Amino acid sequence: MHLHDIHVMNWGFVSDRNVFRDSGQLITGLFLPQMASVLVPVAYIIIVFGSLFIFSYFYRKQAASRIPEPYFTSHPERNTYVTLLQKTDPPTPEVILKSALVRRAIADVLRVMRIREDKPALQNLVQKGSVGDDLLNSLLAAEKEMEAEIIEVMNEANSFVEGWGPIIFPTANEMIANEKMRAIFEQTGDRRTELERRYGRKAQNTPNIAPITVTMTPSNSVPRAAPQANEQTVENAATSDAESQSKSGKKRK
């Protein structure tokens, strides 16, 4: 191989290398701006969502470590019952303990009703972001506490009378309804006076209805319209009794 041929081959390799380099520069010049325009928003989104995820992770971890404030401040009815139960000198009578347990059950029913009313509204507020999760967590903790409280009250009721546990809360519910009706009845007079003062008119008095007395007569009584028939029946009965007595006397003789 001559030197001229070697020189030609080297020149060919150099020219091919220049062609590849020029094509690479051309590709880089064409696609690099487009890649940069795509990668910048992607990197921005990754950074934003990554920072939000990290912040929410540490925030939830810190919120979970905090002890939520109690939804109900105290339970005086339960404290009263426990105090009476622990009293030994002199011991508390069983009647008073039962009354205190019923008052405790009434307070539990009122708390359960309040939790059922507040829970849906509070969940909606948390979803909208109006309130934080602390209040909802305290309500959920109070709900679990009430479940344990109900079981404890039922066990205490069964300790007094077997089978009283399942019916103590329906009894407490009926007593609550009775107290509401009595409160409405007691407020009727004040409400009436307030309405009379507001509208400047006096309500008409309801007429007093006289009580109706009903006398019951026996079904086998004879009406008064036939007194002669009554006298005849009495005389017939007397004669029949006399004849029966005389016959019995003759038989004995």
TORTORDO-730421 format. One record per residue (C-alpha): residue number from 1; x, y, z. Coordinates in nm, 2 decimals, always signed. Each point is the difference from the previous one (the first is absolute). Layout:
<pase nr="NUM" X="X" Y="Y" Z="Z"/>
...
//
This chain:
<pase nr="1" X="+0.00" Y="+0.00" Z="+0.00"/>
<pase nr="2" X="+0.14" Y="+0.33" Z="-0.10"/>
<pase nr="3" X="+0.02" Y="+0.31" Z="+0.22"/>
<pase nr="4" X="-0.24" Y="+0.18" Z="-0.22"/>
<pase nr="5" X="-0.27" Y="-0.26" Z="+0.06"/>
<pase nr="6" X="+0.05" Y="+0.02" Z="+0.38"/>
<pase nr="7" X="-0.03" Y="+0.37" Z="-0.02"/>
<pase nr="8" X="-0.33" Y="-0.03" Z="-0.19"/>
<pase nr="9" X="-0.14" Y="-0.25" Z="+0.25"/>
<pase nr="10" X="+0.09" Y="+0.23" Z="+0.30"/>
<pase nr="11" X="-0.17" Y="+0.29" Z="-0.18"/>
<pase nr="12" X="-0.31" Y="-0.21" Z="-0.04"/>
<pase nr="13" X="-0.01" Y="-0.09" Z="+0.37"/>
<pase nr="14" X="+0.05" Y="+0.36" Z="+0.09"/>
<pase nr="15" X="-0.28" Y="+0.12" Z="-0.23"/>
<pase nr="16" X="-0.24" Y="-0.27" Z="+0.13"/>
<pase nr="17" X="+0.08" Y="+0.11" Z="+0.36"/>
<pase nr="18" X="-0.07" Y="+0.36" Z="-0.09"/>
<pase nr="19" X="-0.33" Y="-0.10" Z="-0.16"/>
<pase nr="20" X="-0.11" Y="-0.18" Z="+0.32"/>
<pase nr="21" X="+0.11" Y="+0.29" Z="+0.21"/>
<pase nr="22" X="-0.19" Y="+0.25" Z="-0.21"/>
<pase nr="23" X="-0.31" Y="-0.22" Z="+0.00"/>
<pase nr="24" X="+0.02" Y="-0.04" Z="+0.38"/>
<pase nr="25" X="+0.03" Y="+0.38" Z="+0.04"/>
<pase nr="26" X="-0.30" Y="+0.04" Z="-0.24"/>
<pase nr="27" X="-0.21" Y="-0.24" Z="+0.20"/>
<pase nr="28" X="+0.10" Y="+0.16" Z="+0.33"/>
<pase nr="29" X="-0.08" Y="+0.34" Z="-0.14"/>
<pase nr="30" X="-0.34" Y="-0.11" Z="-0.12"/>
<pase nr="31" X="-0.13" Y="-0.21" Z="+0.30"/>
<pase nr="32" X="+0.17" Y="+0.15" Z="+0.30"/>
<pase nr="33" X="-0.22" Y="+0.31" Z="+0.02"/>
<pase nr="34" X="-0.31" Y="-0.22" Z="-0.04"/>
<pase nr="35" X="+0.12" Y="-0.24" Z="+0.27"/>
<pase nr="36" X="+0.08" Y="+0.30" Z="+0.23"/>
<pase nr="37" X="-0.35" Y="+0.14" Z="-0.05"/>
<pase nr="38" X="-0.15" Y="-0.33" Z="+0.10"/>
<pase nr="39" X="+0.23" Y="-0.08" Z="+0.29"/>
<pase nr="40" X="-0.04" Y="+0.33" Z="+0.18"/>
<pase nr="41" X="-0.37" Y="-0.03" Z="+0.07"/>
<pase nr="42" X="+0.04" Y="-0.37" Z="+0.09"/>
<pase nr="43" X="+0.28" Y="+0.08" Z="+0.24"/>
<pase nr="44" X="-0.21" Y="+0.28" Z="+0.15"/>
<pase nr="45" X="-0.30" Y="-0.23" Z="+0.06"/>
<pase nr="46" X="+0.22" Y="-0.26" Z="+0.16"/>
<pase nr="47" X="+0.16" Y="+0.25" Z="+0.23"/>
<pase nr="48" X="-0.34" Y="+0.15" Z="+0.10"/>
<pase nr="49" X="-0.18" Y="-0.33" Z="+0.07"/>
<pase nr="50" X="+0.31" Y="-0.14" Z="+0.17"/>
<pase nr="51" X="+0.02" Y="+0.29" Z="+0.24"/>
<pase nr="52" X="-0.38" Y="-0.03" Z="+0.07"/>
<pase nr="53" X="+0.03" Y="-0.37" Z="+0.06"/>
<pase nr="54" X="+0.29" Y="+0.05" Z="+0.24"/>
<pase nr="55" X="-0.18" Y="+0.28" Z="+0.19"/>
<pase nr="56" X="-0.32" Y="-0.20" Z="+0.03"/>
<pase nr="57" X="+0.19" Y="-0.31" Z="+0.12"/>
<pase nr="58" X="+0.17" Y="+0.19" Z="+0.28"/>
<pase nr="59" X="-0.31" Y="+0.19" Z="+0.09"/>
<pase nr="60" X="-0.22" Y="-0.31" Z="+0.03"/>
<pase nr="61" X="+0.27" Y="-0.17" Z="+0.20"/>
<pase nr="62" X="+0.01" Y="+0.30" Z="+0.24"/>
<pase nr="63" X="-0.38" Y="+0.02" Z="+0.02"/>
<pase nr="64" X="-0.02" Y="-0.37" Z="+0.08"/>
<pase nr="65" X="+0.25" Y="+0.03" Z="+0.28"/>
<pase nr="66" X="-0.21" Y="+0.28" Z="+0.16"/>
<pase nr="67" X="-0.27" Y="-0.10" Z="+0.25"/>
<pase nr="68" X="-0.33" Y="+0.14" Z="-0.11"/>
<pase nr="69" X="-0.20" Y="+0.21" Z="+0.24"/>
<pase nr="70" X="-0.30" Y="-0.18" Z="+0.15"/>
<pase nr="71" X="-0.33" Y="+0.07" Z="-0.18"/>
<pase nr="72" X="-0.19" Y="-0.01" Z="+0.33"/>
<pase nr="73" X="+0.18" Y="+0.17" Z="+0.29"/>
<pase nr="74" X="-0.12" Y="-0.23" Z="+0.28"/>
<pase nr="75" X="-0.26" Y="-0.25" Z="+0.10"/>
<pase nr="76" X="-0.15" Y="+0.11" Z="+0.34"/>
<pase nr="77" X="-0.27" Y="-0.28" Z="+0.00"/>
<pase nr="78" X="+0.27" Y="-0.27" Z="-0.03"/>
<pase nr="79" X="+0.21" Y="+0.16" Z="+0.27"/>
<pase nr="80" X="-0.30" Y="+0.02" Z="+0.23"/>
<pase nr="81" X="-0.08" Y="-0.36" Z="-0.05"/>
<pase nr="82" X="+0.35" Y="-0.11" Z="+0.06"/>
<pase nr="83" X="+0.02" Y="+0.21" Z="+0.31"/>
<pase nr="84" X="-0.32" Y="-0.15" Z="+0.14"/>
<pase nr="85" X="+0.12" Y="-0.35" Z="-0.09"/>
<pase nr="86" X="+0.33" Y="+0.04" Z="+0.18"/>
<pase nr="87" X="-0.17" Y="+0.14" Z="+0.31"/>
<pase nr="88" X="+0.03" Y="-0.26" Z="+0.28"/>
<pase nr="89" X="-0.06" Y="+0.18" Z="+0.33"/>
<pase nr="90" X="-0.30" Y="-0.01" Z="-0.01"/>
<pase nr="91" X="-0.06" Y="-0.19" Z="-0.33"/>
<pase nr="92" X="-0.23" Y="+0.16" Z="-0.25"/>
<pase nr="93" X="-0.34" Y="-0.15" Z="-0.02"/>
<pase nr="94" X="-0.08" Y="-0.20" Z="-0.31"/>
<pase nr="95" X="-0.29" Y="+0.22" Z="-0.10"/>
<pase nr="96" X="+0.23" Y="+0.31" Z="-0.02"/>
<pase nr="97" X="+0.25" Y="-0.20" Z="-0.20"/>
<pase nr="98" X="-0.26" Y="-0.10" Z="-0.25"/>
<pase nr="99" X="-0.12" Y="+0.36" Z="-0.03"/>
<pase nr="100" X="+0.35" Y="+0.12" Z="-0.06"/>
<pase nr="101" X="+0.05" Y="-0.27" Z="-0.26"/>
<pase nr="102" X="-0.31" Y="+0.11" Z="-0.18"/>
<pase nr="103" X="+0.11" Y="+0.36" Z="+0.00"/>
<pase nr="104" X="+0.33" Y="-0.11" Z="-0.14"/>
<pase nr="105" X="-0.18" Y="-0.20" Z="-0.28"/>
<pase nr="106" X="-0.21" Y="+0.32" Z="-0.08"/>
<pase nr="107" X="+0.32" Y="+0.20" Z="-0.03"/>
<pase nr="108" X="+0.15" Y="-0.26" Z="-0.23"/>
<pase nr="109" X="-0.31" Y="+0.00" Z="-0.23"/>
<pase nr="110" X="+0.02" Y="+0.38" Z="-0.03"/>
<pase nr="111" X="+0.37" Y="-0.02" Z="-0.09"/>
<pase nr="112" X="-0.06" Y="-0.27" Z="-0.26"/>
<pase nr="113" X="-0.28" Y="+0.21" Z="-0.16"/>
<pase nr="114" X="+0.23" Y="+0.30" Z="-0.01"/>
<pase nr="115" X="+0.28" Y="-0.20" Z="-0.17"/>
<pase nr="116" X="-0.24" Y="-0.13" Z="-0.26"/>
<pase nr="117" X="-0.12" Y="+0.36" Z="-0.07"/>
<pase nr="118" X="+0.35" Y="+0.15" Z="-0.02"/>
<pase nr="119" X="+0.19" Y="-0.27" Z="-0.19"/>
<pase nr="120" X="-0.14" Y="+0.05" Z="-0.35"/>
<pase nr="121" X="+0.02" Y="+0.38" Z="+0.02"/>
<pase nr="122" X="+0.36" Y="-0.01" Z="+0.13"/>
<pase nr="123" X="+0.10" Y="-0.24" Z="-0.27"/>
<pase nr="124" X="-0.13" Y="+0.24" Z="-0.27"/>
<pase nr="125" X="+0.18" Y="+0.29" Z="+0.16"/>
<pase nr="126" X="+0.33" Y="-0.20" Z="+0.01"/>
<pase nr="127" X="-0.04" Y="-0.09" Z="-0.37"/>
<pase nr="128" X="-0.06" Y="+0.36" Z="-0.09"/>
<pase nr="129" X="+0.30" Y="+0.11" Z="+0.21"/>
<pase nr="130" X="-0.20" Y="+0.22" Z="+0.23"/>
<pase nr="131" X="+0.13" Y="-0.17" Z="+0.31"/>
<pase nr="132" X="+0.31" Y="-0.21" Z="+0.08"/>
<pase nr="133" X="+0.02" Y="-0.37" Z="+0.06"/>
<pase nr="134" X="+0.05" Y="+0.05" Z="+0.38"/>
<pase nr="135" X="-0.36" Y="+0.05" Z="+0.07"/>
<pase nr="136" X="-0.10" Y="-0.30" Z="-0.21"/>
<pase nr="137" X="+0.26" Y="-0.22" Z="+0.18"/>
<pase nr="138" X="-0.13" Y="+0.11" Z="+0.34"/>
<pase nr="139" X="-0.36" Y="-0.09" Z="-0.11"/>
<pase nr="140" X="+0.11" Y="-0.35" Z="-0.12"/>
<pase nr="141" X="+0.19" Y="-0.05" Z="+0.33"/>
<pase nr="142" X="-0.32" Y="+0.10" Z="+0.19"/>
<pase nr="143" X="-0.20" Y="-0.25" Z="-0.21"/>
<pase nr="144" X="+0.23" Y="-0.28" Z="+0.10"/>
<pase nr="145" X="-0.01" Y="+0.11" Z="+0.36"/>
<pase nr="146" X="-0.38" Y="-0.01" Z="-0.01"/>
<pase nr="147" X="+0.00" Y="-0.36" Z="-0.13"/>
<pase nr="148" X="+0.21" Y="-0.11" Z="+0.30"/>
<pase nr="149" X="-0.23" Y="+0.21" Z="+0.23"/>
<pase nr="150" X="-0.31" Y="-0.17" Z="-0.13"/>
<pase nr="151" X="+0.14" Y="-0.35" Z="+0.06"/>
<pase nr="152" X="+0.11" Y="+0.10" Z="+0.35"/>
<pase nr="153" X="-0.35" Y="+0.14" Z="+0.08"/>
<pase nr="154" X="-0.16" Y="-0.32" Z="-0.12"/>
<pase nr="155" X="+0.23" Y="-0.21" Z="+0.21"/>
<pase nr="156" X="-0.07" Y="+0.21" Z="+0.31"/>
<pase nr="157" X="-0.38" Y="-0.03" Z="-0.06"/>
<pase nr="158" X="+0.03" Y="-0.38" Z="-0.03"/>
<pase nr="159" X="+0.19" Y="-0.01" Z="+0.32"/>
<pase nr="160" X="-0.31" Y="+0.14" Z="+0.18"/>
<pase nr="161" X="-0.27" Y="-0.19" Z="-0.18"/>
<pase nr="162" X="+0.06" Y="-0.27" Z="-0.26"/>
<pase nr="163" X="-0.14" Y="+0.11" Z="-0.34"/>
<pase nr="164" X="-0.01" Y="+0.37" Z="+0.09"/>
<pase nr="165" X="+0.29" Y="+0.09" Z="-0.23"/>
<pase nr="166" X="-0.17" Y="-0.03" Z="-0.34"/>
<pase nr="167" X="-0.30" Y="+0.21" Z="+0.11"/>
<pase nr="168" X="+0.17" Y="+0.28" Z="+0.21"/>
<pase nr="169" X="+0.07" Y="+0.21" Z="-0.31"/>
<pase nr="170" X="-0.35" Y="-0.02" Z="-0.15"/>
<pase nr="171" X="-0.13" Y="+0.09" Z="+0.35"/>
<pase nr="172" X="+0.24" Y="+0.30" Z="+0.00"/>
<pase nr="173" X="-0.12" Y="+0.10" Z="-0.34"/>
<pase nr="174" X="-0.37" Y="+0.00" Z="+0.11"/>
<pase nr="175" X="+0.09" Y="+0.20" Z="+0.31"/>
<pase nr="176" X="+0.17" Y="+0.26" Z="-0.23"/>
<pase nr="177" X="-0.31" Y="+0.02" Z="-0.22"/>
<pase nr="178" X="-0.22" Y="+0.04" Z="+0.32"/>
<pase nr="179" X="+0.22" Y="+0.28" Z="+0.13"/>
<pase nr="180" X="-0.02" Y="+0.19" Z="-0.33"/>
<pase nr="181" X="-0.38" Y="-0.03" Z="+0.00"/>
<pase nr="182" X="-0.02" Y="+0.12" Z="+0.36"/>
<pase nr="183" X="+0.23" Y="+0.29" Z="-0.08"/>
<pase nr="184" X="-0.22" Y="+0.10" Z="-0.29"/>
<pase nr="185" X="-0.31" Y="-0.03" Z="+0.22"/>
<pase nr="186" X="+0.15" Y="+0.21" Z="+0.28"/>
<pase nr="187" X="+0.10" Y="+0.27" Z="-0.25"/>
<pase nr="188" X="-0.35" Y="+0.03" Z="-0.15"/>
<pase nr="189" X="-0.11" Y="+0.26" Z="+0.25"/>
<pase nr="190" X="+0.30" Y="+0.22" Z="-0.05"/>
<pase nr="191" X="-0.02" Y="-0.04" Z="-0.37"/>
<pase nr="192" X="-0.37" Y="+0.10" Z="+0.01"/>
<pase nr="193" X="+0.08" Y="+0.31" Z="+0.20"/>
<pase nr="194" X="+0.28" Y="+0.10" Z="-0.24"/>
<pase nr="195" X="-0.23" Y="-0.04" Z="-0.30"/>
<pase nr="196" X="-0.27" Y="+0.20" Z="+0.16"/>
<pase nr="197" X="+0.25" Y="+0.28" Z="+0.08"/>
<pase nr="198" X="+0.14" Y="-0.01" Z="-0.35"/>
<pase nr="199" X="-0.33" Y="+0.01" Z="-0.20"/>
<pase nr="200" X="-0.20" Y="+0.21" Z="+0.25"/>
<pase nr="201" X="-0.28" Y="-0.25" Z="+0.02"/>
<pase nr="202" X="-0.12" Y="-0.23" Z="+0.27"/>
<pase nr="203" X="-0.05" Y="-0.36" Z="-0.08"/>
<pase nr="204" X="-0.34" Y="-0.14" Z="+0.03"/>
<pase nr="205" X="-0.05" Y="-0.23" Z="+0.29"/>
<pase nr="206" X="-0.09" Y="-0.35" Z="-0.09"/>
<pase nr="207" X="-0.34" Y="-0.11" Z="+0.14"/>
<pase nr="208" X="+0.00" Y="-0.23" Z="+0.29"/>
<pase nr="209" X="-0.16" Y="-0.33" Z="-0.10"/>
<pase nr="210" X="-0.19" Y="-0.16" Z="+0.28"/>
<pase nr="211" X="+0.10" Y="-0.36" Z="+0.08"/>
<pase nr="212" X="-0.24" Y="-0.26" Z="-0.13"/>
<pase nr="213" X="-0.09" Y="-0.27" Z="+0.25"/>
<pase nr="214" X="-0.12" Y="-0.34" Z="-0.12"/>
<pase nr="215" X="-0.18" Y="-0.24" Z="+0.23"/>
<pase nr="216" X="+0.02" Y="-0.36" Z="-0.08"/>
<pase nr="217" X="-0.30" Y="-0.23" Z="+0.08"/>
<pase nr="218" X="+0.02" Y="-0.37" Z="+0.01"/>
<pase nr="219" X="-0.12" Y="-0.19" Z="-0.30"/>
<pase nr="220" X="-0.24" Y="-0.22" Z="+0.19"/>
<pase nr="221" X="-0.19" Y="+0.29" Z="+0.17"/>
<pase nr="222" X="-0.36" Y="+0.04" Z="-0.07"/>
<pase nr="223" X="-0.12" Y="+0.34" Z="-0.13"/>
<pase nr="224" X="-0.21" Y="+0.22" Z="+0.22"/>
<pase nr="225" X="-0.28" Y="+0.03" Z="-0.25"/>
<pase nr="226" X="-0.16" Y="-0.33" Z="+0.12"/>
<pase nr="227" X="-0.02" Y="+0.01" Z="+0.38"/>
<pase nr="228" X="-0.29" Y="-0.24" Z="+0.02"/>
<pase nr="229" X="+0.20" Y="-0.26" Z="-0.18"/>
<pase nr="230" X="+0.28" Y="+0.04" Z="+0.25"/>
<pase nr="231" X="-0.24" Y="-0.05" Z="+0.29"/>
<pase nr="232" X="-0.14" Y="-0.31" Z="-0.15"/>
<pase nr="233" X="+0.34" Y="-0.15" Z="-0.07"/>
<pase nr="234" X="+0.10" Y="+0.07" Z="+0.36"/>
<pase nr="235" X="-0.32" Y="-0.17" Z="+0.13"/>
<pase nr="236" X="+0.05" Y="-0.30" Z="-0.22"/>
<pase nr="237" X="+0.36" Y="-0.04" Z="+0.11"/>
<pase nr="238" X="-0.11" Y="+0.02" Z="+0.37"/>
<pase nr="239" X="-0.27" Y="-0.26" Z="-0.04"/>
<pase nr="240" X="+0.23" Y="-0.23" Z="-0.19"/>
<pase nr="241" X="+0.26" Y="+0.03" Z="+0.28"/>
<pase nr="242" X="-0.27" Y="-0.08" Z="+0.26"/>
<pase nr="243" X="-0.13" Y="-0.31" Z="-0.18"/>
<pase nr="244" X="+0.36" Y="-0.13" Z="-0.05"/>
<pase nr="245" X="+0.06" Y="+0.04" Z="+0.38"/>
<pase nr="246" X="-0.32" Y="-0.17" Z="+0.09"/>
<pase nr="247" X="+0.08" Y="-0.30" Z="-0.23"/>
<pase nr="248" X="+0.34" Y="-0.04" Z="+0.14"/>
<pase nr="249" X="-0.15" Y="+0.00" Z="+0.36"/>
<pase nr="250" X="-0.24" Y="-0.27" Z="-0.09"/>
<pase nr="251" X="+0.27" Y="-0.22" Z="-0.15"/>
<pase nr="252" X="+0.21" Y="+0.03" Z="+0.32"/>
<pase nr="253" X="-0.30" Y="-0.11" Z="+0.21"/>
//
